[in-house]
Amino acid sequence: MPDTLSYEQAGVNYDLIDPLKVAAQRAAAATAGNLGAHGFREVKASRGESAYVLDVGPFYLASIVECLGSKSLVADEMNKLTGRSFYDGIAQDTIAMAINDLITVGATPLVVQAYWAAGGSDWFGDAQRSQALVAGWKAACDTCGVAWGGGETPALAGIVEGGRIDLAASCTGLINPKSRLSVGDELAAGDAIVLLHSSGIHANGLSLARKLVERLPMGYLTPLAGGTYGEALLAPTVLYSPVTEALFKAGITPHYCANVTGHGWRKLLRHPAKLTYRIDTLPPVPPVLAFIQQHAKQDDREAYSTLNMGAGFALFVKPEDAVRTLEIAEQLGVPGTLAGRVEAGEKQLLIEPLNIRFSDEDLQLR
């Protein structure tokens, strides 16, 4: 398609990144034996999942570290244009990147640690911005019921660009009872696929979204959905842990979960099992994502392989639990869609309303 703007053109090429991830995972797996000296062992099935799980005897521990990416650059530009600080939402985005990964394995988040690396000490001198970051970080912790344990705030002039900040979070959680573990052991044909809706772009695809600004005469101030393009991009990422905790209390343990982030809907293929995932009903596409697809001139396959397109988190549950899962999520303000089902067959994702097929070759993370 002429003038198509791809994620690779925006500076992100997963074909280059993923081989490093695979190499790192293999090297990391070779260190698992070191745990034996401490009397512990890893849950091998968690290798390659969104969080790492450790068996400590009476329960499991899970851990994750994630960075925000480039969404803070949008907040910085919008601050110049509007005078507003959006760092309370940016804080939630950062925590969501870690917590939404952690809960995929069935963990209850317990502790979050902060990593805020600025391009110079002066970044922290902007009181409005700094206070918004702190307040947003605490609010997100309270929403998820986690303790903010501490963090690191280095000034890295020469590594981080001046006036910018690199944000990341680590999270530790508990899987107790052990039966809450969700690494796909029970995933099977017949399971229902429930997609919890996203609030917008979340924190993946921002390199593409920022590159697109070059094509917009009004840039971030382009009108969109009752606000502006910049404001729509900065809608905070949904925190899904209240939903997974409520599901556990209701007696519903997902057979598998996937956080729909980088790689878009291809993340539904994350588990190594040879199964077919058939989608017959799509969640609504947030206006900002439809806007990006339209102005980047992407076809559906490109858009759904890069962006969340309305699906922020996938739950694979027993078919008899699907309706109740949606009801519980809705009660917590997180709408969802009963999107499809798992079937026996080759490993593939079939998005039938759009005639899209993703195969095992379209996602190489292990």
Legacy VTK file of the C-alpha trace (Angstrom):
# vtk DataFile Version 3.0
C-alpha trace
ASCII
DATASET POLYDATA
POINTS 366 float
0.000 0.000 0.000
1.553 3.377 -0.985
2.730 5.568 1.886
2.111 2.811 4.421
3.822 3.587 7.717
4.963 0.395 9.421
6.332 -0.203 12.903
9.697 -1.011 11.324
9.776 2.361 9.580
9.133 3.965 12.952
12.354 2.396 14.237
11.171 -0.865 15.779
11.996 -4.089 13.953
11.035 -7.208 15.916
12.883 -9.357 13.384
16.074 -7.813 14.753
15.021 -7.718 18.406
13.482 -11.170 18.799
16.662 -13.188 18.029
18.376 -11.416 20.923
15.442 -12.248 23.164
15.653 -15.910 22.186
19.417 -15.997 22.779
18.988 -14.342 26.178
16.257 -16.784 27.153
18.482 -19.734 26.307
21.380 -18.346 28.340
19.054 -17.551 31.222
17.592 -21.054 31.187
21.090 -22.457 31.683
21.292 -20.662 35.043
18.221 -22.379 36.533
20.362 -24.995 38.244
21.826 -22.312 40.489
18.577 -22.304 42.454
19.225 -25.819 43.736
21.908 -24.559 46.090
19.226 -22.524 47.850
16.716 -25.351 48.018
14.424 -23.905 45.360
13.613 -24.610 41.734
12.070 -22.800 38.828
8.757 -23.593 37.202
10.227 -24.526 33.849
6.974 -23.864 31.996
7.260 -20.187 32.949
10.342 -19.811 30.732
9.260 -17.703 27.788
6.097 -16.532 29.538
5.443 -12.937 30.591
6.659 -13.563 34.151
9.179 -15.915 35.754
7.929 -18.308 38.434
9.913 -19.787 41.307
8.796 -22.745 43.453
9.660 -22.002 47.083
7.748 -24.880 48.635
4.325 -23.895 50.009
3.686 -21.372 47.214
5.141 -19.864 44.064
6.821 -16.488 43.617
6.597 -14.601 40.324
8.650 -11.648 39.157
8.872 -9.305 36.198
10.625 -6.131 35.057
9.293 -3.920 32.286
10.046 -0.477 30.891
7.544 2.065 29.680
9.070 2.719 26.296
8.619 6.018 24.507
5.186 7.127 25.742
6.796 9.713 28.019
7.973 11.558 24.901
4.339 12.167 23.971
3.689 13.525 27.472
6.680 15.851 27.129
5.476 17.223 23.790
1.927 17.662 25.057
3.245 19.540 28.068
4.953 22.022 25.730
1.720 22.448 23.769
-0.773 22.599 26.648
1.140 23.339 29.849
-0.385 20.240 31.422
1.546 17.422 33.073
0.418 13.968 32.044
2.876 12.093 34.268
0.227 10.744 36.623
-1.060 8.677 33.705
2.484 7.892 32.582
3.131 6.434 36.049
0.109 4.153 35.694
1.304 3.090 32.245
4.682 2.076 33.652
3.240 0.032 36.496
0.694 -1.550 34.161
3.468 -2.778 31.878
4.849 -4.840 34.770
1.697 -5.827 36.647
-0.290 -6.818 33.555
2.548 -9.170 32.661
2.873 -10.563 36.193
-0.777 -11.547 36.494
-0.690 -13.683 33.344
0.821 -16.527 35.402
-1.834 -16.317 38.114
0.089 -14.133 40.537
-1.234 -11.636 43.047
1.013 -8.545 42.757
2.644 -7.681 46.085
5.529 -5.246 45.623
6.484 -2.735 42.940
9.908 -1.120 42.594
10.564 2.014 40.549
13.371 2.828 38.122
13.365 6.468 37.004
16.501 7.316 35.021
16.655 10.956 33.942
18.944 12.690 31.492
20.053 15.060 34.238
19.246 16.135 37.786
17.223 19.079 36.503
14.438 16.714 35.355
13.513 16.127 38.988
13.465 19.891 39.641
10.192 20.362 37.760
7.857 20.106 40.752
4.629 19.774 38.774
5.982 16.893 36.715
7.735 15.125 39.593
4.749 15.360 41.917
2.444 14.040 39.199
4.755 11.061 38.684
4.814 10.290 42.422
1.059 10.741 42.865
0.239 8.628 39.821
2.636 5.893 40.904
1.059 5.688 44.372
-2.481 5.751 42.966
-1.724 2.848 40.617
-0.189 0.883 43.501
-3.325 1.483 45.571
-5.567 0.352 42.699
-3.632 -2.912 42.461
-3.236 -3.358 46.210
0.554 -3.455 46.100
3.287 -1.932 48.238
5.711 0.488 46.624
8.930 -0.876 48.028
11.444 1.648 46.734
13.407 2.404 43.631
16.320 4.029 41.867
16.468 7.579 40.474
19.777 7.950 38.599
20.733 11.031 36.580
22.350 9.568 33.459
23.586 12.480 31.384
25.130 11.160 28.187
23.086 7.970 28.331
19.575 9.371 28.610
18.917 12.481 26.537
18.744 15.732 28.463
15.222 16.665 29.523
14.005 13.089 29.142
13.378 10.184 31.511
13.465 6.403 31.096
10.839 4.745 33.293
10.636 1.120 34.356
9.062 -1.007 37.068
9.716 -4.398 38.557
7.057 -6.383 40.362
7.030 -9.421 42.622
3.924 -11.468 43.249
2.630 -14.522 45.056
0.821 -17.524 43.601
-1.014 -19.005 46.546
-2.558 -21.529 46.475
-0.366 -23.199 43.896
-3.462 -24.171 41.946
-3.651 -20.551 40.747
-0.596 -21.100 38.564
-1.524 -20.290 34.975
1.179 -21.267 32.498
-1.051 -23.113 30.064
-0.964 -26.617 31.521
-4.767 -26.755 31.363
-5.171 -24.861 28.086
-7.228 -27.060 25.755
-9.654 -27.236 22.872
-13.049 -25.982 23.948
-11.746 -23.123 26.093
-13.406 -19.750 25.577
-11.357 -16.691 24.603
-12.380 -13.584 26.552
-10.758 -10.324 25.497
-10.747 -7.506 28.063
-10.935 -4.165 26.316
-8.097 -1.677 26.138
-8.363 2.051 26.866
-6.469 2.962 23.721
-2.902 2.438 22.567
-1.740 1.556 26.120
2.082 1.688 26.012
2.927 -0.252 22.854
3.123 1.179 19.373
4.118 4.662 20.508
7.090 4.787 18.145
4.632 4.379 15.275
2.165 6.845 16.809
4.882 9.492 17.236
6.190 8.983 13.695
2.675 9.535 12.400
2.677 13.076 13.820
4.915 14.078 10.915
1.950 13.461 8.592
-0.534 15.536 10.603
-0.614 19.304 9.928
-1.858 19.946 13.490
0.370 17.271 15.011
-0.604 16.152 18.484
-3.355 18.800 18.570
-5.237 17.132 15.711
-8.891 16.837 16.873
-9.922 13.303 17.778
-12.842 11.843 19.738
-13.764 14.994 21.639
-10.154 15.854 22.416
-6.849 15.717 20.606
-4.658 13.022 19.146
-2.077 13.630 21.883
-4.637 13.333 24.658
-5.998 10.116 23.163
-2.504 8.617 23.013
-2.006 9.458 26.692
-5.077 7.614 27.990
-3.574 5.480 30.797
-3.166 1.732 30.324
-5.845 -0.352 32.029
-4.699 -2.126 35.195
-6.131 -5.636 34.909
-5.075 -7.122 38.256
-8.322 -6.151 40.054
-10.120 -8.335 37.502
-7.851 -11.361 37.919
-8.075 -11.075 41.710
-11.869 -10.882 41.568
-11.987 -13.903 39.266
-9.977 -15.936 41.781
-12.321 -14.936 44.604
-15.220 -16.054 42.407
-13.604 -19.459 41.874
-12.512 -18.850 38.284
-8.938 -19.813 37.391
-8.012 -19.033 33.775
-6.272 -21.819 31.908
-3.998 -19.237 30.317
-3.645 -15.464 29.968
-1.902 -13.153 27.521
-1.081 -9.471 27.923
-1.674 -7.968 24.476
1.295 -5.625 24.123
4.082 -5.684 21.530
3.308 -7.985 18.569
-0.375 -7.082 18.857
-2.832 -9.956 18.516
-0.012 -12.326 17.677
0.428 -12.506 21.465
-2.591 -14.824 21.513
-0.219 -17.418 20.040
2.247 -17.123 22.897
1.742 -20.567 24.416
3.739 -23.303 22.618
0.777 -25.720 22.432
-0.404 -26.773 18.993
-3.878 -25.269 19.084
-6.046 -23.119 16.857
-7.482 -19.890 18.250
-10.617 -18.945 16.332
-11.942 -15.397 16.745
-15.497 -14.734 15.581
-16.343 -11.522 17.476
-14.119 -8.440 17.665
-13.974 -5.903 20.487
-14.591 -2.287 19.455
-11.480 -0.537 18.145
-10.650 2.609 20.150
-10.858 5.748 17.984
-7.157 6.509 18.415
-6.174 3.093 17.034
-8.571 3.389 14.103
-7.062 6.824 13.453
-3.522 5.440 13.501
-4.433 2.600 11.161
-6.142 4.977 8.748
-3.430 7.635 8.636
-0.561 5.155 8.648
-2.403 3.448 5.766
-2.038 0.032 7.320
-4.143 -2.927 6.264
-5.871 -4.973 8.956
-3.149 -7.580 9.114
-0.426 -4.988 9.791
-2.553 -3.183 12.379
-3.520 -6.334 14.289
0.068 -7.595 14.245
1.321 -4.380 15.875
-1.403 -2.712 17.960
-3.867 -4.063 20.530
-6.846 -2.917 18.390
-9.139 -2.868 21.419
-7.991 -6.042 23.160
-5.748 -5.308 26.128
-5.743 -8.662 27.916
-6.787 -12.181 26.897
-8.245 -14.780 29.244
-8.619 -18.416 28.185
-11.261 -19.898 30.471
-13.607 -22.861 30.685
-16.578 -22.226 28.387
-18.957 -22.375 31.335
-16.954 -19.578 33.050
-16.968 -17.168 30.111
-20.148 -15.213 30.862
-19.342 -14.895 34.555
-15.831 -13.703 33.662
-17.304 -10.910 31.557
-19.777 -9.976 34.315
-17.044 -9.712 36.941
-14.831 -7.592 34.699
-17.761 -5.312 33.796
-18.549 -4.766 37.479
-15.005 -3.467 37.894
-15.352 -1.069 34.980
-13.453 -3.241 32.508
-15.695 -4.309 29.616
-14.847 -7.371 27.607
-15.878 -9.478 24.628
-16.458 -13.208 24.319
-14.327 -13.301 21.199
-13.954 -16.942 20.254
-12.731 -20.369 21.235
-9.765 -22.694 21.276
-9.851 -25.650 18.902
-7.735 -28.695 18.173
-5.547 -28.274 15.111
-2.411 -26.558 13.915
-1.019 -23.616 15.836
-2.703 -20.588 14.317
-4.835 -17.564 15.106
-7.817 -17.069 12.815
-9.469 -13.647 13.013
-12.442 -14.619 10.913
-14.294 -11.261 10.618
-11.168 -9.793 8.997
-9.997 -12.920 7.172
-6.605 -12.761 8.949
-4.467 -15.767 9.776
-1.370 -15.684 11.958
0.674 -18.877 12.188
3.338 -20.178 14.538
5.945 -18.522 12.301
4.462 -15.079 13.002
5.516 -15.108 16.663
8.971 -16.409 17.619
9.582 -15.549 21.264
10.869 -18.819 22.724
LINES 1 367
366 0 1 2 3 4 5 6 7 8 9 10 11 12 13 14 15 16 17 18 19 20 21 22 23 24 25 26 27 28 29 30 31 32 33 34 35 36 37 38 39 40 41 42 43 44 45 46 47 48 49 50 51 52 53 54 55 56 57 58 59 60 61 62 63 64 65 66 67 68 69 70 71 72 73 74 75 76 77 78 79 80 81 82 83 84 85 86 87 88 89 90 91 92 93 94 95 96 97 98 99 100 101 102 103 104 105 106 107 108 109 110 111 112 113 114 115 116 117 118 119 120 121 122 123 124 125 126 127 128 129 130 131 132 133 134 135 136 137 138 139 140 141 142 143 144 145 146 147 148 149 150 151 152 153 154 155 156 157 158 159 160 161 162 163 164 165 166 167 168 169 170 171 172 173 174 175 176 177 178 179 180 181 182 183 184 185 186 187 188 189 190 191 192 193 194 195 196 197 198 199 200 201 202 203 204 205 206 207 208 209 210 211 212 213 214 215 216 217 218 219 220 221 222 223 224 225 226 227 228 229 230 231 232 233 234 235 236 237 238 239 240 241 242 243 244 245 246 247 248 249 250 251 252 253 254 255 256 257 258 259 260 261 262 263 264 265 266 267 268 269 270 271 272 273 274 275 276 277 278 279 280 281 282 283 284 285 286 287 288 289 290 291 292 293 294 295 296 297 298 299 300 301 302 303 304 305 306 307 308 309 310 311 312 313 314 315 316 317 318 319 320 321 322 323 324 325 326 327 328 329 330 331 332 333 334 335 336 337 338 339 340 341 342 343 344 345 346 347 348 349 350 351 352 353 354 355 356 357 358 359 360 361 362 363 364 365
